[in-house]
Amino acid sequence: MANLIEDILKYLSENQSVNTLKYAQLYNEDHQKVIGALKSIQAHGDLVVAEPISETKIELTEEGKLVAEKGSHEANIYKSVPEDGIEQSKLMGLPNAKVGFSKAMSVGWIIVDKSVKPPLVKRKIPEIVDTVQNHLDLIRTGDASKITDKEKQEYKKRKLIQEVIIKSFNLTKGPEFSLTLTKLETDLNTDMLSSGSWKTLKFKEYNFDAMGVAPECGYLHPLLKVRAEFRQIFLEMGFAEMPTNNYIENSFWNFDSLFQPQQHPARDAHDTFFISDPKISTKFPQDYLERVKKVHSKGGYGSLGYGYDWKIEEAQKNILRTHTTAVSARMLYKVAQQKEFKPVKLFSIDKVFRNETLDATHLAEFHQVEGVIADFNLTLGDLIGVFTEFFKKLGITQLEFKPAYNPYTEPSMEIFCFHPGLGKWIEIGNSGIFRPEMLLPMGLPEEVTVIAWGLSLERPTMIKYGFNNIRDLVGPRVDLEMVQRSPICRLNK
């Protein structure tokens, strides 16, 4: 391509102008390659002026080429009729016999003698001139001037010829004509901006009309594949899925209902995204809100509380939910309003939002996988037993638990598993038994215990698919080919 570009520019320098089609014929080049070289020249500026030319040309079709070589269908039928005649059925076995017979009859070359039995096809005139073949031969050699427009229309109708529009360009020197092409820059970088060199550089133009390569079909992201597997495990264990379609939550359900004090660091703008419009919520179960206020400020249910002045203004603030435990709180309150308590097993898998600094293992938006069981007289042993069964279905059998602190669970445990690939123990979730200060204000019976646990969806997916940086899994750095080629998730159950 580079040599062809240089040759075209050199030819223009010596001859002032040239037509691309004639240039292709002169140097035995493919015309499309010449056009491609012209496009490359035009991308570098006004080196040449290209005037588009459209020329209509008549060409033979494949059937027309056959007629020009072997004669028209009607002439071949005439030649196949012997002096003493032939039965029509025998002529019909010839190529294109139906068209040829009809045309030979219409021009008066043959007749059907019905005075004999069976009727015979006979020649009507002693000799013929195959005008169709002669005309097509003239067209093939480029001399169609002797053929009338009416005859051309007839040949078009018979699909023996076709009109072809040939597009080419007349090239002349442009205002920036040069024998060489300067390299076009594709990216504007900081060095160009700081030095000012961008003012004299030439940049490649963007083709905003270019179509992207259409994907073969839709593909499931690895996160969705692992999510589907997790969801199936929960359903196999008898859990029901919680509705999680409210990303915007108020601070009451996200924090206060979970017995999380209003001065807790997690409620600060450094950790939580606050909503500006609508800024607050005003609809709450009033009697439940009063019980929550009392247990925070004065205590109750065997607790001393936090001993501070609880403010409704803090509870009203709208936020992007920081955990799906807010959904669990809503569901447990709903369960508590039933006339007769019935044990429940609930789960959810959905997005949560934290005002995190992005790095290889943290995102501001991620998925939380949560399981909740409410039943009579559950213990820490029940929690560990459910863990063991749940993670066994994930293919994780080596578990360890570490005591931890959560405002709304006591006792609380962080869950660790051994990762053979990394050769070390890693944290995969958090868990605990919900505190009475959270459950009793809702109206749940004192004998009811609620165990719960949560883990992220992204970390198990990273382990499953071998990602070291979470930004390779989620965000603008994601390789779409990775999404296409990633196999379906199969956890080692």
C-alpha positions as CSV (number, residue, x, y, z in Angstrom):
1,M,0.0,0.0,0.0
2,A,2.8,2.4,0.9
3,N,4.5,1.9,-2.5
4,L,1.2,2.4,-4.3
5,I,0.6,5.7,-2.5
6,E,4.1,6.9,-3.5
7,D,3.6,5.9,-7.1
8,I,0.3,7.7,-7.3
9,L,1.8,10.9,-5.9
10,K,4.8,10.6,-8.2
11,Y,2.5,10.2,-11.2
12,L,0.5,13.2,-10.2
13,S,3.7,15.2,-9.8
14,E,4.7,14.4,-13.4
15,N,1.3,14.4,-15.1
16,Q,-0.8,17.0,-13.2
17,S,-4.0,14.8,-13.2
18,V,-5.1,11.2,-13.6
19,N,-8.3,9.1,-13.4
20,T,-8.1,6.2,-10.9
21,L,-9.7,3.7,-13.3
22,K,-7.3,4.6,-16.1
23,Y,-4.4,4.5,-13.6
24,A,-5.4,1.0,-12.5
25,Q,-5.6,-0.1,-16.2
26,L,-2.3,1.6,-17.0
27,Y,-0.3,-0.1,-14.3
28,N,-2.4,-3.3,-14.1
29,E,-3.6,-2.6,-10.5
30,D,-6.8,-3.6,-8.8
31,H,-9.0,-0.5,-8.9
32,Q,-10.2,-1.1,-5.3
33,K,-6.6,-1.0,-4.1
34,V,-6.1,2.3,-5.9
35,I,-9.2,3.7,-4.2
36,G,-7.9,2.4,-0.8
37,A,-4.6,4.2,-1.5
38,L,-6.5,7.4,-2.3
39,K,-8.4,7.2,1.0
40,S,-5.1,7.0,2.9
41,I,-3.8,10.0,1.0
42,Q,-7.0,12.0,1.8
43,A,-6.6,11.1,5.5
44,H,-3.4,13.1,5.6
45,G,-5.0,16.4,4.5
46,D,-5.5,18.2,1.2
47,L,-2.7,16.6,-0.8
48,V,-5.0,15.8,-3.7
49,V,-8.4,16.9,-5.0
50,A,-10.6,13.9,-5.9
51,E,-13.5,14.6,-8.2
52,P,-16.0,11.7,-8.2
53,I,-17.0,10.3,-11.6
54,S,-19.8,7.9,-12.3
55,E,-20.0,6.0,-15.6
56,T,-22.7,3.7,-16.8
57,K,-21.5,0.7,-18.7
58,I,-23.4,-2.3,-20.3
59,E,-22.1,-5.7,-19.5
60,L,-23.1,-9.2,-20.5
61,T,-24.7,-11.4,-17.8
62,E,-23.5,-15.0,-17.4
63,E,-26.4,-16.1,-19.7
64,G,-25.5,-13.3,-22.1
65,K,-21.9,-14.5,-22.3
66,L,-23.1,-18.1,-23.1
67,V,-25.3,-16.7,-25.9
68,A,-22.4,-14.6,-27.3
69,E,-20.3,-17.7,-27.4
70,K,-22.8,-20.5,-28.6
71,G,-25.7,-18.6,-30.1
72,S,-29.1,-17.5,-29.1
73,H,-31.6,-19.9,-27.7
74,E,-33.9,-19.5,-30.7
75,A,-31.1,-20.0,-33.2
76,N,-30.1,-23.2,-31.4
77,I,-33.7,-24.5,-31.6
78,Y,-33.8,-23.6,-35.4
79,K,-30.5,-25.5,-36.0
80,S,-31.8,-28.5,-34.1
81,V,-34.8,-28.9,-36.5
82,P,-33.9,-31.3,-39.5
83,E,-35.2,-30.8,-43.0
84,D,-38.0,-33.3,-42.6
85,G,-39.1,-31.9,-39.3
86,I,-39.0,-33.2,-35.6
87,E,-41.5,-33.8,-32.9
88,Q,-41.8,-30.8,-30.4
89,S,-41.3,-33.1,-27.4
90,K,-37.9,-34.0,-28.6
91,L,-36.9,-30.4,-29.0
92,M,-37.9,-29.7,-25.4
93,G,-35.0,-31.7,-24.0
94,L,-32.5,-29.0,-25.3
95,P,-31.1,-26.3,-22.9
96,N,-33.4,-23.2,-22.6
97,A,-35.7,-24.9,-25.1
98,K,-38.9,-23.3,-23.8
99,V,-37.6,-19.7,-24.4
100,G,-35.9,-20.7,-27.6
101,F,-39.0,-22.3,-29.1
102,S,-41.2,-19.4,-28.2
103,K,-38.8,-16.8,-29.7
104,A,-38.2,-18.9,-32.9
105,M,-41.9,-19.1,-33.4
106,S,-42.5,-15.4,-32.9
107,V,-39.8,-14.3,-35.4
108,G,-41.1,-16.8,-38.0
109,W,-38.2,-19.2,-38.1
110,I,-40.2,-22.4,-37.5
111,I,-43.8,-23.6,-37.8
112,V,-45.7,-26.5,-36.4
113,D,-47.2,-28.8,-39.1
114,K,-50.4,-30.2,-37.7
115,S,-51.4,-31.9,-41.0
116,V,-49.4,-34.9,-40.0
117,K,-49.6,-37.1,-37.0
118,P,-47.9,-36.7,-34.8
119,P,-47.5,-32.9,-35.5
120,L,-43.9,-31.9,-36.6
121,V,-41.8,-28.8,-36.0
122,K,-40.3,-27.7,-39.4
123,R,-38.2,-24.8,-40.6
124,K,-40.2,-22.0,-42.1
125,I,-37.2,-20.2,-43.8
126,P,-34.1,-21.8,-45.4
127,E,-31.6,-19.8,-43.4
128,I,-31.3,-17.3,-40.5
129,V,-29.0,-14.6,-39.1
130,D,-28.5,-14.8,-35.4
131,T,-28.8,-11.0,-34.6
132,V,-28.9,-11.6,-30.9
133,Q,-25.5,-13.4,-30.9
134,N,-24.0,-10.7,-33.1
135,H,-25.2,-7.8,-30.9
136,L,-24.0,-9.5,-27.7
137,D,-20.6,-10.1,-29.3
138,L,-20.4,-6.4,-30.1
139,I,-21.2,-5.5,-26.5
140,R,-18.6,-7.9,-25.3
141,T,-16.0,-6.1,-27.4
142,G,-17.1,-2.7,-26.3
143,D,-18.8,-1.5,-29.4
144,A,-22.6,-1.2,-28.7
145,S,-23.2,1.9,-30.8
146,K,-24.9,-0.1,-33.6
147,I,-27.5,-1.5,-31.2
148,T,-30.7,0.5,-30.7
149,D,-32.1,1.4,-27.3
150,K,-35.2,-0.7,-28.0
151,E,-33.0,-3.8,-28.7
152,K,-31.0,-3.1,-25.5
153,Q,-34.2,-2.9,-23.5
154,E,-35.2,-6.3,-25.0
155,Y,-31.9,-7.9,-24.0
156,K,-32.2,-6.4,-20.5
157,K,-35.7,-8.0,-20.2
158,R,-34.3,-11.3,-21.3
159,K,-31.5,-10.8,-18.7
160,L,-28.8,-11.1,-21.3
161,I,-27.2,-7.7,-20.5
162,Q,-27.1,-5.5,-17.4
163,E,-26.1,-1.9,-16.6
164,V,-23.2,-1.4,-14.3
165,I,-22.3,1.9,-12.7
166,I,-18.5,2.3,-12.5
167,K,-17.3,4.9,-10.0
168,S,-13.9,6.5,-10.2
169,F,-12.1,9.7,-9.3
170,N,-10.3,12.3,-11.3
171,L,-7.2,13.3,-9.3
172,T,-5.4,16.6,-9.3
173,K,-2.9,18.2,-7.0
174,G,-4.3,19.7,-3.8
175,P,-3.1,22.8,-1.9
176,E,-1.0,20.7,0.4
177,F,0.4,18.4,-2.3
178,S,3.5,16.5,-1.2
179,L,5.4,13.4,-2.5
180,T,5.5,11.9,1.0
181,L,2.9,11.4,3.8
182,T,3.5,12.7,7.3
183,K,2.7,10.4,10.2
184,L,-0.7,11.1,11.6
185,E,-1.1,11.2,15.4
186,T,-3.9,9.2,16.9
187,D,-3.8,10.3,20.6
188,L,-3.5,13.6,22.3
189,N,-1.2,13.2,25.3
190,T,0.0,15.4,28.2
191,D,3.4,15.9,26.6
192,M,1.8,17.5,23.5
193,L,-0.3,19.7,25.7
194,S,2.5,20.9,27.9
195,S,4.9,21.5,25.0
196,G,2.4,23.0,22.7
197,S,3.5,20.6,19.9
198,W,-0.1,19.6,19.2
199,K,-0.6,22.9,17.3
200,T,1.7,21.8,14.5
201,L,0.9,18.1,14.5
202,K,-1.6,16.4,12.2
203,F,-4.1,14.1,13.8
204,K,-6.0,11.3,12.2
205,E,-9.7,12.1,11.7
206,Y,-12.3,10.1,13.6
207,N,-14.8,8.3,11.4
208,F,-18.0,8.8,13.4
209,D,-20.0,6.9,10.7
210,A,-17.9,3.7,11.0
211,M,-19.9,0.8,12.3
212,G,-18.6,-1.3,15.1
213,V,-18.3,-5.0,14.8
214,A,-21.6,-6.5,15.9
215,P,-21.3,-9.2,18.6
216,E,-22.3,-12.7,17.6
217,C,-24.9,-12.7,20.4
218,G,-25.4,-11.7,24.0
219,Y,-23.0,-13.1,26.7
220,L,-23.4,-13.4,30.4
221,H,-20.8,-11.6,32.5
222,P,-18.9,-13.9,35.0
223,L,-20.6,-12.1,37.9
224,L,-24.0,-13.1,36.5
225,K,-22.9,-16.7,36.1
226,V,-21.6,-17.0,39.7
227,R,-24.8,-15.1,40.9
228,A,-27.0,-17.7,39.2
229,E,-25.0,-20.5,40.9
230,F,-25.3,-18.9,44.3
231,R,-29.0,-18.3,43.9
232,Q,-29.5,-22.0,43.0
233,I,-27.7,-23.0,46.2
234,F,-29.9,-20.8,48.3
235,L,-33.1,-22.2,46.6
236,E,-31.8,-25.8,47.1
237,M,-31.5,-25.1,50.8
238,G,-35.1,-23.9,51.1
239,F,-34.5,-20.1,51.2
240,A,-36.9,-17.6,49.7
241,E,-35.6,-14.6,47.8
242,M,-36.1,-11.1,49.3
243,P,-37.1,-8.1,47.0
244,T,-34.1,-5.8,46.7
245,N,-35.1,-3.3,44.0
246,N,-34.7,-0.2,46.2
247,Y,-31.1,1.0,45.8
248,I,-32.1,4.3,47.6
249,E,-32.8,3.7,51.3
250,N,-33.3,6.0,54.3
251,S,-30.9,6.0,57.2
252,F,-33.6,4.6,59.5
253,W,-33.8,1.2,57.8
254,N,-30.1,1.2,56.8
255,F,-28.7,2.1,60.2
256,D,-31.1,2.9,63.1
257,S,-33.3,-0.2,62.8
258,L,-30.1,-2.3,63.0
259,F,-29.2,-0.7,66.3
260,Q,-26.3,1.2,64.7
261,P,-25.7,4.5,66.6
262,Q,-26.1,7.8,64.8
263,Q,-22.6,8.8,65.6
264,H,-21.1,5.7,64.0
265,P,-18.3,6.4,61.5
266,A,-20.1,4.4,58.8
267,R,-22.8,7.1,58.8
268,D,-20.3,9.7,57.8
269,A,-20.0,11.1,54.2
270,H,-16.6,9.5,53.9
271,D,-18.2,6.1,53.9
272,T,-21.7,6.6,52.6
273,F,-23.3,8.3,49.6
274,F,-26.0,10.7,50.6
275,I,-28.9,11.6,48.3
276,S,-29.5,15.3,47.6
277,D,-32.9,15.0,46.0
278,P,-35.1,13.8,47.6
279,K,-32.9,14.5,50.6
280,I,-35.1,13.0,53.3
281,S,-37.8,10.4,53.9
282,T,-40.8,11.1,56.2
283,K,-42.9,7.9,56.2
284,F,-42.0,5.4,58.9
285,P,-44.0,3.0,61.1
286,Q,-44.4,5.5,63.9
287,D,-44.8,3.1,66.9
288,Y,-41.8,1.1,65.7
289,L,-39.8,4.3,65.2
290,E,-40.5,5.3,68.8
291,R,-39.3,2.0,70.1
292,V,-36.1,2.2,68.1
293,K,-35.6,5.8,69.4
294,K,-36.0,4.6,73.0
295,V,-33.7,1.6,72.7
296,H,-31.0,3.8,71.2
297,S,-31.2,6.7,73.7
298,K,-32.4,5.1,76.9
299,G,-32.1,1.3,76.4
300,G,-34.6,-1.4,77.0
301,Y,-35.1,-5.2,76.5
302,G,-32.3,-5.8,79.0
303,S,-30.0,-3.3,77.3
304,L,-28.6,0.1,78.5
305,G,-28.7,1.5,74.9
306,Y,-26.2,4.1,73.8
307,G,-27.3,6.9,76.1
308,Y,-27.4,9.8,73.5
309,D,-30.0,12.1,72.1
310,W,-31.5,10.2,69.1
311,K,-32.5,12.6,66.3
312,I,-35.2,12.0,63.7
313,E,-33.3,14.3,61.3
314,E,-30.5,11.8,61.1
315,A,-32.8,8.8,60.5
316,Q,-34.6,10.7,57.7
317,K,-31.5,11.1,55.5
318,N,-31.7,9.3,52.2
319,I,-28.7,7.3,51.1
320,L,-27.5,4.7,48.6
321,R,-27.9,1.6,50.7
322,T,-24.6,0.4,52.2
323,H,-25.7,-3.2,52.6
324,T,-28.7,-5.4,51.8
325,T,-29.1,-6.0,55.6
326,A,-31.4,-3.0,55.3
327,V,-33.7,-5.2,53.2
328,S,-33.4,-7.9,55.8
329,A,-34.5,-5.4,58.5
330,R,-37.6,-4.5,56.5
331,M,-38.4,-8.2,55.9
332,L,-38.0,-9.1,59.6
333,Y,-40.3,-6.2,60.6
334,K,-42.9,-7.5,58.1
335,V,-42.6,-11.0,59.6
336,A,-43.0,-9.6,63.1
337,Q,-46.3,-8.0,62.1
338,Q,-47.9,-11.4,61.4
339,K,-50.4,-12.7,63.9
340,E,-48.5,-15.9,64.4
341,F,-44.7,-16.1,63.9
342,K,-43.6,-18.7,61.4
343,P,-39.9,-19.5,60.8
344,V,-38.4,-18.0,57.6
345,K,-35.2,-18.5,55.6
346,L,-34.4,-15.6,53.3
347,F,-31.6,-14.5,51.0
348,S,-30.7,-11.7,48.6
349,I,-28.0,-11.0,46.1
350,D,-27.9,-7.4,44.9
351,K,-25.9,-4.2,44.6
352,V,-24.8,-2.0,47.6
353,F,-22.8,1.2,47.6
354,R,-19.9,2.5,49.7
355,N,-17.8,5.7,49.4
356,E,-14.7,3.6,49.0
357,T,-11.3,4.5,47.5
358,L,-11.0,2.3,44.4
359,D,-8.2,-0.1,44.4
360,A,-7.4,-3.7,43.3
361,T,-9.9,-5.2,45.8
362,H,-12.4,-2.4,46.5
363,L,-15.2,-0.8,44.5
364,A,-17.7,1.9,45.3
365,E,-20.4,-0.3,43.9
366,F,-20.5,-4.1,44.5
367,H,-22.8,-7.0,45.2
368,Q,-23.7,-8.4,48.6
369,V,-24.8,-12.0,49.1
370,E,-26.9,-12.3,52.3
371,G,-28.6,-15.2,54.1
372,V,-31.0,-14.8,57.0
373,I,-32.8,-17.5,59.1
374,A,-35.3,-16.6,61.8
375,D,-36.5,-19.5,64.1
376,F,-36.9,-20.5,67.7
377,N,-33.9,-20.9,69.9
378,L,-31.2,-20.9,67.3
379,T,-27.6,-21.0,68.5
380,L,-24.1,-20.2,67.3
381,G,-23.8,-23.9,66.5
382,D,-26.7,-23.6,64.1
383,L,-25.0,-20.7,62.4
384,I,-21.8,-22.6,61.9
385,G,-23.7,-25.7,60.7
386,V,-25.5,-23.6,58.1
387,F,-22.2,-22.1,57.0
388,T,-20.6,-25.5,56.7
389,E,-23.4,-26.7,54.4
390,F,-23.6,-23.5,52.4
391,F,-19.9,-23.3,51.7
392,K,-19.7,-27.0,51.1
393,K,-22.0,-26.4,48.1
394,L,-19.6,-23.7,46.9
395,G,-16.8,-26.3,47.0
396,I,-15.2,-24.7,50.1
397,T,-14.7,-27.2,53.0
398,Q,-11.8,-25.6,55.0
399,L,-13.4,-22.9,57.1
400,E,-12.3,-20.9,60.1
401,F,-14.1,-18.3,62.2
402,K,-12.7,-15.2,63.9
403,P,-14.6,-13.2,66.5
404,A,-15.6,-9.7,65.3
405,Y,-17.7,-6.7,66.2
406,N,-20.9,-5.6,64.4
407,P,-23.3,-3.1,66.0
408,Y,-26.3,-5.3,65.1
409,T,-25.0,-8.9,65.8
410,E,-23.6,-10.5,69.0
411,P,-21.8,-12.7,68.8
412,S,-20.2,-11.8,65.4
413,M,-17.8,-13.8,63.3
414,E,-15.7,-13.2,60.3
415,I,-15.5,-16.2,57.9
416,F,-12.2,-17.3,56.4
417,C,-11.5,-20.1,54.0
418,F,-8.3,-21.6,52.7
419,H,-7.6,-20.9,49.1
420,P,-5.3,-23.6,47.6
421,G,-4.4,-21.5,44.6
422,L,-3.1,-18.6,46.7
423,G,-1.9,-20.9,49.5
424,K,-3.4,-18.8,52.3
425,W,-6.5,-18.1,54.3
426,I,-8.7,-15.3,53.0
427,E,-11.7,-13.5,54.4
428,I,-14.9,-14.3,52.5
429,G,-17.7,-13.0,54.7
430,N,-19.1,-11.8,57.9
431,S,-21.8,-13.2,60.2
432,G,-23.5,-13.2,63.5
433,I,-26.7,-13.5,65.6
434,F,-28.9,-10.4,65.4
435,R,-29.0,-8.5,68.8
436,P,-32.3,-8.3,70.9
437,E,-32.0,-4.5,70.6
438,M,-32.7,-4.9,66.9
439,L,-35.3,-7.7,66.9
440,L,-37.5,-7.0,69.9
441,P,-38.5,-3.5,68.9
442,M,-39.8,-5.0,65.7
443,G,-42.2,-7.1,67.7
444,L,-40.6,-10.6,67.2
445,P,-41.1,-13.1,70.1
446,E,-38.3,-13.2,72.6
447,E,-37.6,-16.9,71.9
448,V,-36.9,-16.1,68.2
449,T,-33.3,-15.9,67.2
450,V,-32.1,-14.7,63.8
451,I,-28.8,-15.8,62.4
452,A,-27.3,-14.1,59.3
453,W,-24.3,-13.9,57.1
454,G,-23.1,-12.0,54.1
455,L,-20.3,-12.1,51.6
456,S,-19.4,-10.2,48.4
457,L,-20.2,-11.7,45.0
458,E,-17.1,-10.2,43.4
459,R,-14.5,-11.9,45.6
460,P,-15.6,-15.5,44.9
461,T,-15.9,-14.6,41.2
462,M,-12.4,-13.3,41.2
463,I,-11.2,-16.5,42.8
464,K,-13.2,-18.7,40.4
465,Y,-12.0,-16.9,37.2
466,G,-8.5,-16.1,38.4
467,F,-8.7,-12.2,38.5
468,N,-6.1,-10.4,40.7
469,N,-7.6,-6.9,40.2
470,I,-11.3,-6.3,40.7
471,R,-11.2,-3.6,38.0
472,D,-10.5,-6.2,35.4
473,L,-13.9,-7.8,36.3
474,V,-16.0,-4.6,36.7
475,G,-15.7,-1.2,35.1
476,P,-14.3,0.5,31.9
477,R,-11.2,-1.8,31.9
478,V,-13.2,-4.9,31.3
479,D,-12.1,-6.9,28.3
480,L,-15.3,-7.8,26.3
481,E,-13.5,-10.8,24.8
482,M,-13.1,-12.1,28.4
483,V,-16.8,-11.9,28.9
484,Q,-17.4,-13.9,25.7
485,R,-14.8,-16.6,26.4
486,S,-15.4,-17.1,30.1
487,P,-16.9,-20.6,30.6
488,I,-20.1,-21.2,32.6
489,C,-19.6,-21.2,36.3
490,R,-19.4,-24.7,37.8
491,L,-18.6,-24.7,41.6
492,N,-17.0,-27.9,42.9
493,K,-19.9,-29.2,45.0
